[in-house]
Amino acid sequence: MIPSPYLLYLGHSTDPVGIKTSRGLAVFRRDACVGEFRYDDCPFTLDLPRMTMAEGAAAGARTLVLGIANSGGTMGDDLIADAAAALEAGMNIAAGLHQRLRDVPRLAALAEERGLQLFDVRDPPADLIVGTGYARTGHRLLTVGTDCSVGKMYTTIALTQALQARGVIASFRATGQTGILIAGSGVPVDAVVADFISGAIEQLAPARGDGGWDVIEGQGSLYHPSFAGVSTGLLHGAQPEAIVLCDDPVRRHMRGIPGRKLPGIKECLEMNLQVARLTSPAVRAVGICLNTSAMDLETARALCDATADEQGLPCTDPMRFGVEGVIDRLLQ
């Protein structure tokens, strides 16, 4: 387990989607966060106290979480310097980037010298298996998306909590760095060798006989040229009984690929169902979740209602309007 409380890193970030890990922890593990570290050129805040490294350590932070992401998941010189400053202040470091903390000589030497730890969240388990697609018992729901970073993790957690509130046994199964930091466990599926993706998800959500649900966090999109492989492996390994589609209605192009449009909701739902049927022939769609954070409340509500009418499925923003309609459809 990564020692808490946390100081959350924003640094010089100017991409609102790129700080999703720090933001996710601020939303779902706020009680474990003492503050945020950011520079004056960062326009964002998590509404936590702004602190220096020394102030964060003095406030009790035991770990600096480098909760940012960039294309390729690398660490620049400024990020390494900030991580070194945190170690010098007495904090451990946690990161979910593809470039490992332990592979940076300066950080590895400082951590060893000061008796501190480096937590590389994107390390897949060592005992992964190749998936088989054989039928297994238990209820499983997978969130899918029209693009990456459209709210799949938020939706997965909201659905898990809503099931639990109704007295239904439910487990959040994390597959990305943010979800793993929130849940304390999971499989960083985008760091798994391609042959083992479906098997990793079969292990993450194995057969269960207690009537409960595994609610599995989706990744990427079948329509994103960079990440469709991971999305496909998740669909096959999850063997979902149900899927929920997530979408950002104000996004104008695929993340990181200007000029490439997002698919329509109906088109994307049909494709995900078709791919999922390889291992789960009876899979069904039970809802649509929109990230309407950039819209006013009235416009957001009207869009959810219109989308529900068009698609014949419950549609909501899980953070603004809850997910009760989706849960109703799921448990029918």
N, C-alpha and C positions, 0 to 999 in steps of 0.2 A: 504494500500500500504506500502511496505517495504521502509523505507527512504534510499535514495541514496545520494551521491556516495557510492560505495562498496570497501572494502578491501577483496580480494579473498584469501581463505585459502588453502594452499597445505600441510602445516605441514611436516610430515615425510613420505609422500606418496611415494611409489615405484611402484605402479600399474598404468600404463598410463590410463587404463579404469576407475579406481577408482576416478580420478579427473575430470570426465566428466562434473560435474555441474559447477565447477570453469572455466573449459575450455569453456563450452558453453556460459557462461556469458561474458568471454573475447572476444569471437567471435561475438556474437549477441548484446551485450550491452556494448561494449567497452567504449563508451562515458560516461558510468556510473561507470567505474572502475578506481580507483586511483592507485592501486598497488596490489602486491601479498605478502603474508606472507609464508615463507618456511624456513626449516632448511637446514643445509649444506648437510645432507644425502639424501635430496630429489633431484633426478636427473632432475626434470622437471622445466620448466618455461613457463609462459604464455606471455612472452615478455612484461611484465609490470614492473615498478620499484619495486625492492625488498625493503620491508619496515618492520620495527618493528611495534608492536601495537601502540606505542606512535607516531611514524612517520606517520602511517596511519591516526590516529586521527588528527594530526597536518596538514596533507595534505587535510583534509576535509571529510575523510570517516565517514559516519554516521552509517554504518552497516558492521560488519564482517560477511561474508557469508562463512559458513562451507561447502564449495562446494565439499566435498569428500563423497565417499560411500564405505562401506565394507559389507561383508556378514552378514546379520542380522541387519545392520543399527544401530550399537551401538556406544557409546562414551567411549573411554578409558580414563584413568586418565590424560594422556598428553593432550588430546583434551579438556577435561573439564578445565584443568589448563590454556590452551591458551584462551579458551572462557572467563574465569574469568578475565584474563589479559586484554582482549579487553573491557569488561565491566568497569574495573577499569580505562581504558584509555578514557572512555566516549562514546564507541560505542554500538549500539544495536547488537543483534546476530540473524542471520537467519540460519536455517538448515532444511534439508529435510530428516533427518534420521528417522528411525522408533522409536528410543528412543527419547522421547520428551525433549526439553530443559527445559520446565517448571517442569518436573519431577525430575530434578537434584537440590536438595536442595541448594547447594552452589550457583548455577547460579540464581535460583529463588530469593534467598535472596539478592544477589548483585544487580540484576535488580531492585527490589523493593526499595532498599536502595538508588540507584542512579537515580531513575526515568527513567529507560531505559526499552526497550521492548525486549521480546523473541518471535521470529516468528518461529513457527513450521509449515513448509510448507506442511508436510504430514498429515495435519488434513483434513479429508473428510467433506463435508457439512453435516449438521445435518438433513436435510429434504429430504433424498434420498428416492426413490421409487423403487419398484420391476419392472423390465422391462416387457413389454408386447409383443414386437416384431410386434405390429401393424404397417402397412404401414404409413409412414408420408412423407409429401412433402419436397422438397429440394434436393440439390445435395450434396453428401458426399463421400469423399475419405479417406481411412484408409491406413496407412503404416503398413506393417507386416514384420517379419524378420525370418531368419534362426536361429537366436540366439538373446539373449538380447545384448544390447550395440553394435549394428552393424551399427548405423547411422540413425535410424528411426526419431529421433527428427530433426537432421540436414536436412534430406530429406523433412520432413513435412514443415519446415520453408521455405526451398528453393522453394518447390512447391507453397506455399502460396504467396511468394513474386513474383514468375514468373507469376502467375495468375493475381495478382494485377497490374503488369507491363503491361499486355495486356489489362487492363481496365476491368477485370472481378472481380466482388465482391468476396472476399475470406477471410475467417477467420481461423486463426490458433487456434486449440482447443488442449490445453495442457493436458496431462494425467500423467506426471511425474514431479519430483521435479525441474529438470533443466528447462523444458518447462514452468512450472508455474512461476518460478522466472523471466524468460525472458518475458513471456506474461503478467504477473501481475495477472493472474487468471487461473483457470482450476480445474480439479479434480484429486487428487493423487490416481489413480485407484488401486494401489497395497496396499493401506491402507483402502480400502472399504471392508466391510463385503461381503463375496462371493455372497450371495443372491441378493445383490443390485448393482453388477457391471454393468450388462446390463442396468438397470434403470438409473444408474448414467450417463452413456454415452448418453442415450436417453435425459436426462436433459441437458447435456453439449452441445449437438448438436440437438436442437429441430427442429420441422418443420419450414421451412422458405419458403417464397413465392416470394423472390426478385430475383430469378434466380442465386443467388450466391452459392458459395461452402463452406462447412465446411470441412477443411482439418485436419483430426484427427490423433494425434500422437499415434502410436502403442506402445505396451509394450510386452516384453518377446518374446516367440515363442511357437507355438503349439508343437514343438519338444523338448522343454526344460522341463524336469520332474518337475523342481521347479516352473515354472512360466506359464505353459500351461493353467491353470485355468483362470488367468487374461487375457491371449490372447484370449481365447474362449469368455469370457464375453464381451470383446471389439468388437470382430467380430459381435456378436449378437446385442449388443446395438448400434453400429455405423450404422448398416443397410447400409453398403457402396454400392454405385453405382459402385465404382472402388477401386481397391487395387494396391499398389506399393510395391514390395518385396525388402527388403534391405538385404545385405550380406557383410560379411568381408571375402574376398577370401583367405587371408593368415592365418586365424584362423584355428587351428588344432584340437580343441575340444570345446565342449560346455563350456561356461564360468562357472568356478567353478566346473566342472565335468570332470577331466582328463580321457581320454579313451573313452568318448562318442563323436562320430563323429557328425558333422553337417549334416543335410539332403542336398540332391542335390536341386538345384534351381527349376527344373521342378517338383520334388516331393513335395517340400514345397509350390509352387504355387498352385498345384492341391488340396492339403489338405486345404489350406486357403480358396480357392474358395468353396470347398465342405462344410466347416463349415459355411461360410458366407451365403450360399444359404438358410439356415433355415429362415432367416429374410429378405434376399434380393436375390430372385431367379434369377434376371438378372445381378448379379454382374459380373464384368469383370476385368481382369488384364490389366493394361495400361503401365507398365514399370518395370524395374529393376534398382536399384541403388546400386552401389558397393562402399565400403569404400576402396579406393586404396592408402591411405595416406602412406602406407609402401612400395609403389612401385615407381620406376622412371616413369616419365611422358609417355615415349614411350611404356613401358610395360603395363601401366594402360590403355592407349588408345587402344592398341591391344586387351587387355582382354575384354574391354567393347564392342568393335566391334565383337569379336568372340562370346561373350555371346548373343548379339543381334541377330546374325545369327542363333545360336543354338536354341534360345527360341522364335524367331519370335516376339520379343518385343523390344522397345527402351531400351537401356541400357547405363548408364552413371555414372560418379561420380559427384554428384550434386555440390560439393565444387570446383571441378577442371574444369569440362566441362559444367556445367549448366544442366538445365532440359527441354530445349525447345522441344526435341523430345518426351518426356513423355507428356508434355502439349499438343502438337499437337495431339497425340493419344487420350488423355483424351477428348479433345474438338471436336473430329470428329463427 
